[in-house]
Amino acid sequence: MVAATLIAVVVAAGVLLWPVLEYLGDTDSAAVFDPVVVTDYRADLSVDRDGTLTATETLTASFPDDRHGIFRFWDVRDPSDDRVRLIPYDIKVTRDGHGEPTDLVWQQGRAFRVAKIGDPDRTLTPGEHVYVISYRIRGVLSPSTAGAATRGSGSWPADQNRASFYWKVVAGGWQVRFERTEVRVKLPTPATDVRCAYGYDDAGQCELTGVGTDSLTIRTGALAPRTPVTIRATQDLPAPDRVILPWTPPFDGVLGQSPVAAYGLAVLALIGIGVGWVWSWRGREKSPGYPVAYEPPPGLGPVQTCYVMREQVPANALVATLLHQAQRGLTTIQQTQGSAWRIEARGGDWEGVDPVTRQVGLALGVQNAGGAFEVDGSQTAGSRLQSTADAIAKDTKAWARGEGLVINELSEQIGRFLALAAWVIAALLVFIRPGGATMWALPFLGFGIGGIGLLFVEVETRRTPKGREQWARAGGFYRLLSTPSAQDRFDFSARKDLYTAFVPYAVAFGCAEEWSKKYKLSTGHEPPVPSWYVGPTTPHSLVGASTAFAGFESSLRSSIGAYEASQSSSSSGGGSSSFSGGGAAAEAVGHGEGRCRTCRR
């Protein structure tokens, strides 16, 4: 569960922080200049003593054919302090004296507030149109180090004891060409120290009047697209307080622009993690302890034994069951030619085996003497094997419930639903980004991370006392197969067929290598060839048998793969959870070494 939690944390961090990558992206290269020409631009800016700007911009714009409107970009970042945001509000737009549809969006994370002005379903009449854009912005008066500190230029002198109006009176976000501009600025106090320039390098000089008064007028001639006009006017008053954020602009798309909301959501996320973790912890069953066992629980086949221990159908369920049938003398497994195999019925007591093994025999038609199933890599064989593998999982779970070994736990099912819903809601919130921030998904991600264990398959059920007893027996038997702890007390010589009898169980548990190694360490000999294998190799040709069993498992995979490939054009498909490859059967009779692969917990 630790690994799953770490993966969940990485995924959550990735979906939350992707706006940072968006912010860091190069937007300049994607800029497209607008063919609209602003023949006349006039703006009236009024700043009060609290630092609130009230602005009205009037544009006379000449439109070509097939245009819907214009875009107004506000860069909300303050160049003098990266913890301040200058966000426009009360935005109103008219065109030719009438209200105009306006859609407000964020771009480059939350670096730019953009007004998409115009009806996207209707084009404008070519010619001149007059737009009036009004808005307000708080915090425009900054300490007078603005401009000087950021540029390090003596042409922008600073006085830390006074406020300063450092502002792009013609915004740099306009992607249209201006023929002329005129901006009137009303300040709270007379401004004796005023600087004005245009362009991002302040190379251009603008016409400035009204110095020494509280009313300034700035005029320019033609301006290329995205050319700002900037002034800095020192005021004879202290800089008013401004809202300061504890994070820099790249994280605005994640955390928004409200510290209170961010802190509140962070607290809710921590609560969600705690609630999810407690709920998940309560859904985990404490191990009963594994006693020493020298055989599987009575009456249980390989798949059932693994299931009562792990509450999950093993990956090699189909292979283990076919080997179990052969080991019980019900079938033989014979290589016919090349990669083709034949599972042939021998009759026998099918009623004496577990129901899962019996159902597999029925599905493949090998319950009656003379019956056979060809594993030849064909789509027909693959279809039968696939449906049989799918049925194993259903039959095993139905058997466990029918025997009273497991029950559904309502609280855990509710927790599973809520954990899944939390991830879905979080994904939607990250995609929608209410307010332009992903942080609204934080509480849901918190619960999803804390409750990640609720999504595990085994959490949907809980073992009964009878089920826990079988769990303990199965666990003890698993220890016998997978660990060397009991090798000194386990006497293979007493029953020479004991090794092959337990091969199907070792395959189901994914510990065939360990079981093979244990036999070799105990006897000093290579593992024997199962008597129920009939192939081109002799019973003494161990390496040949090992290779042949690998071929049998490969043939099963090939048949199922052929069937899945035939269905891929009409279905999303997917392999059964009851079958996987990897040569598990071959490992049981071969002599390689490796770590034990268990049923997933």
Secondary structure, 3 states (H helix, E strand, C coil): CHHHHHHHHHHHHHHHHHHHHHHHCCCHHHCCCCCCEEEEEEEEEEECCCCCEEEEEEEEEEECCCCCEEEEEEECEECCEEEEECCEEEEEEEECCEECCEEEEEECCCCEEEEEEECCCCCCCCEEEEEEEEEEECCCEEECCCCHHHHCCCCCCCCCCCEEEEEEEECCCCCCEECCEEEEEECCCCCCCEEEEECCCCCECCEEECCCCCEEEEEECCECCCCCEEEEEEECCCCCCCCCCCCCHHHHHHHCCCHHHHHHHHHHHHHHHHHHHHHHHHCCCCCCCCCCCCCCCCCCCHHHHHHHHHCCCCCCHHHHHHHHHHHCCCEEEEEEECCEEEEEECCCCHHHCCHHHHHHHHHHCCCCCCCEEEECCCHHHHHHHHHHHHHHHHHHHHHHHHCCCEEECHHHHHHHHHHHHHHHHHHHHHHHCHHHCCHHHHHHHHHHHHCHHHHCHHHHEEECHHHHHHHHHHHHHHHHHHCCCCCCCCCHHHCCCHHHHHHHHHHHHCCHHHHHHHHHHHHCCCCCCCCCEECCCCCCCHHHHHHHHHHHHHHHHHHHHHHHHHHCCCCCCCCCCCCCCCCHHHHHHCCCCCCCCCCCC
